[in-house]
Amino acid sequence: MKPERLKNNRKTYRDHWWQYAEKRPAMVGAIKGLDRVLVVARVSKTGLPVFVSTGQVVSEQTVVFATDQSVVLALLSSGIHYAWAIVRASSLKGDLRYTPSDVYETLPQPQATGRMQSVGEALEKLRGVTMMERQTGLTKLYSLVHDASVHDSDIVALRHVHREIDEAVLEAYGWQDLNLSHGFYSTRQGERFTVASPVRSEILDRVLELNHAFHRSESPALSSTVTASKNAGQESTSDALF
């Protein structure tokens, strides 16, 4: 309503009311030339990324990663990333509240590998087919993945791909000495198909050690995949270590 618009302290809101209030120029610049980007719901049970088309207006309730690379999908879908997110991020009614400045930007990342690329592509393909055939969304799909009583072939296949992703990311870090012991374990988000609790603790210790070492050395980024976070009321970009 015009009377309400006229009360707004922001001139651009008052005068250009038909436009989006926050145009996110940094994000738009970061994703320029990309046909798709990775997004993570700001608050969710899964904390998992998916590719979406850039030919749409993305909800402010998502975090946008300015990359179209399947290797990044693998990293952000790994148990290592999720374990880090759980301890670094906050929660909302039991769900993970993903904040890139606390999670992604503090995660020391390994060199990208061909194996990570392959398993990232495998996850994208299998998950897309499974969601289409089941006519279901991400949250409901992963409620099946984390349900030990579900043995459907497509769900078992998804668990296998996630096991492969965790092994590929672990290999990229050089931590092949760890036995991930995947199974169904109790977590703060309920029962999940993930790595064993003692292994999660060891992984977190190693990631934290890398984090400290990186900040002590102030090493430059290995390359510059720009990450744009579409936050409500602000923007941020960061350099990843890919």
N, C-alpha and C positions, 0 to 999 in steps of 0.2 A: 504494500500500500504506500502511495506517495507520501502521505503525512509521516509515516514511520521512517521512510527513506531519508526525508529531509532532516531528521533528528540525528542521523549518523555523523560521527565526527570525521570520518574518512571521506575526503572530497571525491575520490574516485568511485566510492561506493554510492554516493549521492548522485553524481552526474552521469555515471556510466552503469546504471543499475542493471541493464540487460546483459552485461558481460559477467564472466566469472570474476569473483572478487579477488581471488588470488591466482595469478596466471602462472606462477612457478617458472620464471624464465630460466633459472639455472637448470631445472630438471628438463625443460623443453630443449635447451641447448645440449644437455648431456645425451639425450636419447635421439637427437637429430640423426637421420640416416638409418635408424634401426627399424626393422619391421615388427620386432617383438622385444619385450623386456621381461625380466623376472619381477614378480611382486610377491610380497608376504603380507598377509592380513595383519594389521596392527595388533589385534586381539584375536586369538584363536586357540583351539585345543591342539592343533597339529603343529603350528609354527613352521609349516612347509611352504616352499616357493613353487610357483607355477608360472609358465610363460603366458603372457597375454599380448594381444595386438596393440601396437602404438596408435592405431587409427581409431582411438576412442578416448573419452575423458575418464581417467582413472580415479576411483573413489579416494577421498582424502583419508579413508580408513585403511589404506594400504601403504606399505613401504615399497618404493620402486628402486630396483637395481638396474642401472643403465648398462645392461649387457644382454647379448643374445646368445651367449656361449653355454653349451651344455655342460662344460667342465665346471662352471660356477653353480649350475643346478645341482651337480653331484655334491659339491662342497656344502652347499646350504641345505641339502637333504640328508647329510650324514649325521650319524649319532654324535660325532665329535662337535659339530656345530650346535646340535640341539642341547647337548650337555652343557656347553658353554653358555648358551642362551638362557637355560634354566637358572643358572647361578648369577648371571649378569643382569637379566631383565627383571622387571617387576611382574606382578600378576594382577588379574582383575577377575574376581569371582572364580578363582581356580584356574583360569585360562592364562596362557602366556601373553604378556603385553610386550611386543617386540619393539625395542628402541635401538635403531642402528648405531647411534653414538655409543651406547653401552655394550652392544653385542658385536655387530659386524666390524666396527672400526677398532675394536680392542682385540680381535681374534687374529693372531699371527698366522698367516696363510702360507701354505706350501707352494712349491713350484707346480704349475699345472702339468698333468701327465696325460699320455694317450689313453691310459686305462680309465682315468676319471672321465675323459671325454666320452669314451665308449659306454660306460655304465650310465652316464647322464643321459645319453641318447636313448639307451634301453629303457630307463625309467620313464622318460617322456612318452615314448611310444606305447609301452605296456599300460601305463596309467591312463593315457588318453583312450585307448581301446576299451579298457575295463570300465571306465566311467561312462563311456558311450553305451556299451552293452548293458550295463546295469542301470543306466539312466539315473545316476546318483552324483552327488558332489563330493568334494574332497573330505569334508569332516565325516560324513557317513561311511565313505570308503575306508578311511583309516580306523574307524571304530571296528570294522571287520578285521583289518590287518592286526589290530592289537587285541583281538578276541581269540583266546587260545582254543575255544571250542569250534572255531570256523576253520574248515579244512578244504574249502573250495579251491579248485586248481588255480584259478586266476589270483586268488588272494595269497595262496602259497607261493606263486610265481613272484608276486610283488614283494613278499618277505625276502625271497631269494635275491632279488635285485637290490634291495636295501642292504642285505648282508654284503653283497658284492661292492656296493658303494662305500660302506664303512671300511672294508678291507683295502679298497683302492686309495681312499683318503689316508688311511693309516700308513700305507706304503709310501705315499707322497711325503708324509712327515718323516719317514724312515724309522717307524716304530713297529717293524714286523715281529719284534720279540713279544708283543702282546697277543694273548689269545682272547679274542673278543667274547667268546662264549655266548653267542646270541641265544635269546630265549625270551620267555615272558616273565617280566620282573615288575615288582611294585615300585612305583615312582610317585612323585608329588602330583602327577596328572593321572594317577590310577595305574592299572596294569598296562604295560606297553611291551611290544616286541622290540627289544633293544639289547644292548650289551650288558653284561653282568655288572652289578653295582661296584664291586672292587675294581673292575677295569675302568669304569667311568671315573672313579676317584683318581686312579693313576693317570688317566688321560687329562683330567682337569689339572693335576699337578704339573704335568709336562707342558700343557698349553700355557699355564700361568708362568712357568719358568721361561718359556719362549717369549712371552709378553714382556717380562722384565728385562730379558736380554736384549730384545729389540729396542726398547726404550733407552737402555743404557748405551747401546751402540749408535742409536739414531741413524740406522741404516736407511738408505734411500729405497723407495719402492722398486721392486724388480721390474715392474712395468706399470702402465697407468690405465687400468680399467676404472673408469669413473663411476662412482655410485651416487645416485641422486635419491635422497630421502624426501618423499612428499609428505612433509609434516604439516599439520594444521597450524597456520599462522606463522610458519617459518620454513626455511629451506636449508639443506646442508648437502655438501658434496664431500666425498672422501676418496683418497687413492687406495685401491686394493693392492695386495702384493702379487697379483697375477700380471 
